[in-house]
Amino acid sequence: MAPTSYQPPTRGDKADKSTHSQSVESNLSHSQTTVAKLLEGKGDAVFAVRPNDTIHSVVNTLKEKHIGAVVVTDQNGALQGILSERDIVRRMADTPGQTLPQSVEDLMTREVHTCTPEDYLNDVLKSMTEGRFRHMPVLSDGNLRGIITIGDVVHFRLKELEYEALRMKQMIVG
């Protein structure tokens, strides 16, 4: 038997209360995250070398800075290429004992895949995965604005998922 204070809902009871279900916008908000948002937290530090530098100097830079790639720029800072640990290791296999004195321009990748601060992280991640490379310079108006790695993108995305899970938990628990 229902308590005496109970009144069944009537037609007008729900008129002033509206609920918001999940929407395409809320469900896909993470996919709309841009490279600029990632760079806000990461920073825009870029380590660059010149085409005539030696591989030995690049190896020291990679070691000291704890990074996996450097961009190659000209004297004006314009992007000329990129050189990664992977490029160096492959050359070492081809020319054992003769790699360190070689110049950067002999090993660098000249056709560099780049992105802009406005690009979506999901698109960048897809491009990096399909192209099988781990570092991507960020260009804006032809100027180097930063460099992101596949690890940066994955880490950022995991943080977003943790935050979304926490929000859902708070919404459920109250």
N, C-alpha and C positions, 0 to 999 in steps of 0.2 A: 504494500500500500504506500502511496506517495505521501510525503510530509504535507502538512496542511498549508505550509507557506509556498508550496510548489505551484507555479502557474505554467501551463504548457506554452511554448512559443507560439506567437501569432504571426500573421503574414507581415506586418509592419516592423517586427523586431529587428530584422536583418537589414533594413533599408539604410540605416546610418553606419553600419559596420561593413567595411570592405576588406577583403583579404587580398594579398598579393602573392600570386603563385610565382613559380620560377618563370622567367622569361628568357627568350633567346639572348637578350642583352646581358642578363645576369649570369647565365650559364656559360657564355662565351667571353665574359669580360677579360679573363686571363689571356685569351688568344689575341686580344687587342692591345696587349702590352707592347710598347715600342722599345727599340734599342736605346733611345734617349733615357727612358726610365731606368734601364739597367745601368747606363753610364752615370746616372745621378749618384748611385750608391758605390759604384766601382771606381769612378774617377776617370780622367782622360789621359793618364800618363801613357806615353808611347816611347818605346826605346827604338831609336833609328840608327842605322849605320849608312855609310856611303858605299857606292859600288866598288871603289878601289881599295876598301879595307880588306884585311886578310881574314880568312876563316878562323885563324888562331885568336884574333881579337874578338871576333863574334862569339866564339866558344867561351871566352872569359866573361863576356857580357852576359851571356845566357846563364852561366854559372853564378855570377855575382848577384844578378837581379832575380834569380829563381823564376825565369820565364822560358817559354818553349819556342819563341820566334821573335824576330826583329823585322821591322819594316826597313826597306831600302829607299832612301830619299836622295834627291839631288841637293845642291847647295841652297836652293830656294825652298826646300821642304816638300817638293812635289814627289808624290809616290812613284817609285820606279819599279819596285818589286817587293817580295817578301822572302825571307830565308828562315826555315824552321830546323829544329833538331833533326827531324826526319830527313830533310834534304842533305844535311851534313853526314848523317850516318850512311845514307845510300852512297854518297860519293866516297866515303872512307872504305866502303866495301869494294868499290871499283878501282880506287887508287890508294891502296894501303901505304901508309907512311908518307904520302905525298899530298895529303889534303890540306893540312893546316896552312901552308904557305900560299895556297891558291887564293884568288880574289873572290869577293862576294858576287861580283857580276857573272862569274863563271858558274855559280851554283844557284843563284836566286831564281825564283819563279817570277817571270815577267808579267804573265797574264794573271793579275790578282783579282779574285772575286772580292768585291767590296759591298758595303751596305750603307744606308743613310740613317741618321737618328730617327727618322719617321718610319722606317721599316718595322714590321711586326716581328717579334721574336720567333713566333712559330714558323714564319717564312724563312728567316735566317737559319734556324735550326735545320729545317728541311734542306736548304741549299748546302749547308755544311755537311750534312749526313750524306746526301746524294753525291756531292763532289769529293767526299772523303778527305776533307781538310778540317783542321781544328782551330784555325786563327783567321779572323776576318777584320781588316781595317774598316773603320767607319769614316766616311767622307761626307762633308757638307760643303756645297759650293766649291768643290775641287780641293778643299783643305782637309787635312787629316785631323779628325776630332777625337780619335781613340782607337782602340783595338779590343775586340771581344773574342773570347774563346768559347768553344763548345761547352767547356766546364762552367764558364760564367753563366751561360744560358740555362744549363741544366740546374745549377745551384739556385739561380733566381727563380726558376719555375717551381722547384721544390719548396722554396720559401713561400711562394704564392699558394701552393696547395696546402701547406701547413696552416697558413692563415685562413684559407677558406674552410678547412676542416674545423678549426677553432671557432669560426663564426657560426658554422652549422651546429656545433655542439652547444654553444651559448644560446642559439635560437631554440634548440630542442629543450635544454635544461631550464632556460629562462633567466 
